[in-house]
Amino acid sequence: MGNILKESMFLLFIKALSYCDGRIIWWLGRLVGCLLNWLPNQEKKCARVNIELCFPELSNQEREQLLHQSLVANVTTMIELPSFWCRKPDYALARLDDPDEQKSLKLLMAQGNGVIIAGPHLGSWEIVGLYLAQIAPITILYRPPRYHAMADLIVQGRGQTGAKLAPTDASGVKALYKALRQGEMVAILPDQQPKTLSGARFAPFFGEPALTMELISRLSAKTGAPVIFCFAERLSHGKGHRIHWVQAPDGIDNADSMLAASALNQGVEACIRLCPTQYQWSYKRFRKHPDGKTNRYAAQK
């Protein structure tokens, strides 16, 4: 009974947030993000470790500034999610700018082998799915949350413009292959650290070894589907979002899994460098280490 009540209260809170417009979300993100930057918390500690590892060339002041900006961006990402899940998609899509006007995607789709969209934890990844589903049929790989009510909300929200969701298990992988063979799109978060070493390789990510999925490379190699990176940058003051298309590095479908994983990470890096403040630096990307012992986050400050 207690869990049901908690879920119900949480859903009410989510639906209440969904009525906030872009400007309110922007200001709330700045407020809560500033609090996170001021108060001791694990999000800040983890983000600081990642930024220090990935940007050793920056001064301490520059890294702290990036840390603060990323905390604000991450909070804003969380606050705006309900508006994508609960409101009609026209609200968000009407303020979405695509300077490329899908030219890169259309050229790849014309090859007839389907397209693999690699969308990092950067900017507003939820709106990317809503946007792409309007262009062509798409299957999105996702990890279901623990709470059923939350899972139902996410599935309903992401499916508003026609996207199909595939869980991160064997059935989901089969669904991805099927979609590509039908000439459709699939979307995968390329910087999600695999739960196990199976189907993964340690490859450089900003010069540091990071456990990297082989799924995208295998899908591309077996189906001939090209890969393109895509993310939605959040514009300031709640003015909307802007789509960015980034070509995949050569070798992303290489038979050598290390070369392929390295190319995948290079693509993620290229996206991040376009908009470093909006990356989810609080994610423990380096949780696992090749020696099986080193814990990058054990001595967080």
N, C-alpha and C positions, 0 to 999 in steps of 0.2 A: 504493500500500500504506500509505503514511504517513497519507493522509487517511482511509482506511478505519479505521485503528487509532485515530486521533483521534476519529472519530465514535463508534466503539464505546465508547471510554473515557468520552466525554461522555454517551452514553446510559446507561451504568452509573451515572454520577454523578447523572443526572436521576432514575433509578429509585430510587436510594438516598435521595435527598431526599424522594421521594414518601411514604416511610414515616414522616416526621416529623409529629407531631400539631400541632395549632394552637398550643399553648403553646410548643413548641420552635421552631416557625417564628417566632413573635412575638419570642422572645428572641434568636434568630439574627439576625433583621432589625435589632433594636436594636444588637447587637454590631457587625455589619458596617457598618450605617449610621453608627454613631459613628466607626468607622475612616475611612470615606469623608469624613466631615465634618472629620476631623483631618488627613488626608493630602491633598496636592495631586493633583487629578484633573480630567478633563474634565467628568465628570458634575456635580461641584460647581460648576465654573466656569460651565457652561451654565445650570444652575438659578439661580445667583445673578443672571445677566444677565436671565433671564425674570422673576424675582420683582421685580427693581428696575424693570423696564419696566411690569409689571402692577400693582404696588402702591407707587406713588411716595408715597402718603399715609402709609405706615408708617415708623416710625423705623428707623434702622440696626439697632438691637437686635432689633426685632420682625421685620425681614426676615431676619436671621441665624437667629433662632429658627425661623421658617417654613422656611428652607433646611435646617436640621438635621432638622426633623421630616419634611420631604418626602424627604430622602435615606433616612431610616429606613423610611418607607413604601414607597418605590420598591424598595429591597432586599427588603423583606418580600414585595412583589408577585412579584418574580422567584423567591424561594425557595418560595413556595406554589404556583407554576404546576404543578410535577410532580405534586402531590397531586390536581389537577384532571384532568391528562392520564392518569395511570397508575392511579389508584385508582377504585373504583366510585363513581359520583356520589352515591350515598346518603350517603356519609361527610360530604361538604361540605354537601349540601342539607339534611341533618337539622338543621344548625345555622344555617340561613338564615332570617332573620326578614323578613316582608313585612307591615308594619303596615297597608298599604293593601289587602292581600289581592287584588291584581290588579284592583281595581274600575275604575281609570282605563283599563287596557288592555282589559278586557272591554267597556266602553262603546264604545271605539273599534272593536273587532273587530266589534261588532254592526252597524256601518254597512255592512259587506260589501265594502269596498274594500281590505281588507288594512290592515296597519299598518307604518309605518317606525319602527324602534327606533333612536334615536341614542344610542350609548353611548360617552361620552368616555373618554380614558385616565385614569380616575379610580377609585380604590379597586380592587376585584378584578373587572376586566371579564370574566375568563374564566368566573367562576361565573354571570354574567348569562346567557351563552349556554346553559349547562347548564340553568338554571332556566327560561328562556323556552321551550325546546324541549319542556318537559313540558306547557306550556299549550296550544300550537298549533304547527302546522308552521312552521318558520322556516328561512330561507336567510341565511347570514352571509357578508358580503364580507370577504375576508382576503387579505393579501399573503404568498404562500408564501415561506418562508425559503430560504436558499441551499442548505442541506444537505438531501438527500433523506430521510435517516433522521429528521431533525428534523421535516420536513414530514409524514411518515407518522405520527409520534407525535402531532402536533397534530391532524391530521385524525381519527385514531382517537379521541383524547381528547375533542375537541369534538363528535364524532358519537355519543357514548355515549347521549345522551338523544334522539337523532333529528334533530339539526340537520344541514342540508346546507350545505356550504361552496362559495362561488363565488370564483374568483380575481379579482384586480383587473385585468381586461382586458375586451375586448368581450364575450366569452362570459359572463363573470361578470355584467356589466350586463344582458345578455339574461335571465339566470337570475333576476335581481331583478325585472325587469318581469313575467316569467312568474309568479313566486310571488305578486306583488301582484294580478295579474289573476285569480288563483285564490282570492283572499281570504285569503292567508296573510301571515305576518310576514316582514320582512327586517330585518337588523341591520347597521349601518354605524358605523364610528368617525368621528364628524363633525369631529374636530380633527386628522385625518391630513393633513399638507400634501401637495397634489398634486405629482407629479413635474414636470409641465409647466404652462405658463400656459393651455393649452387646457382648456376646461371649468372654469375657476376664475376667481375675482375677488379682488382685494385689498379686504378689508372690515375694519372695526374689531374688534379683539379686545382687551378691556381698554384701549381707546383707541389701540391701536397697529395699523398696517396688517399684516394677516396673509393670506397666500394661502389662500383658502377654497374648498372644493369646491362645485360647483353640482349635483352628482349628486343629493343628497337633495332639494333643491328641485325639480329637474326630475322626479324620480320622483313626488313628491307632486302636482305640477301636472298631469302627464299621466295619472295613474291615479286621482286623487282620494283617495289613501291619506293618512290623517292621520299626523302625526309626534308621537312622544312620546319624551322623554329618560328614560334609565334608567341607574342605576349602583348598585353594591353597596359600601356603606361597610364597611370592615374594623373590627370591634369590638376593643377592647383585650384584652390578655392571651390572645389566641387563642380568644375566646369565640364566634367565628363572624362572620357578615356580616348587614347590614341593607339591604334593597332600598329605593331612593328613586325615586319617579316624579315627573317635572317636566314640566309642560305646555309645549308649544312656543310661542314668542312668535308673535303675529299677523304675517302677512306672510312666513312661511317658504316658502310656495308662490307668492309674488308673481311676476308676469311680469317685473318689473324685477329683474335678477339681482343688482344691488347691494343692493337692499332685502332680497331673499331671503337673500343671504349674510350680511348684517348681522344678520338675525333668527336665523339658524343660530348665529352666534357668541354672540349674546345668550343663547341657550338653553344653550350650553356654559358660559358665564360663570355663569349661575344655578346650574348644578350645582356648579361649582367653589367658589362662595361658600358652599355648604352644607358643604363638606368640603375646604377649601383645602390642608390638610397632606397629603392623599392624592392630589393631582394629580401627574402625571409632568412636573414642571417641568424635568427634565433633557433633555426633547425640544426640538430646535431649531425651535420653532414659527415663529420669525421669520427663518428662514434666508434666504428670498427677500425682496426689498424692491422697491417700485414703481419706484425709479429704476434698478434693475438693477445697482447698484454697492454700496450700503451693506451692510456686513456687521456685523450686531449683535454677532457673537461673535468678531470679530477682536481686540478689545482686552480679552479676558477677564482678570479679576484672579485 
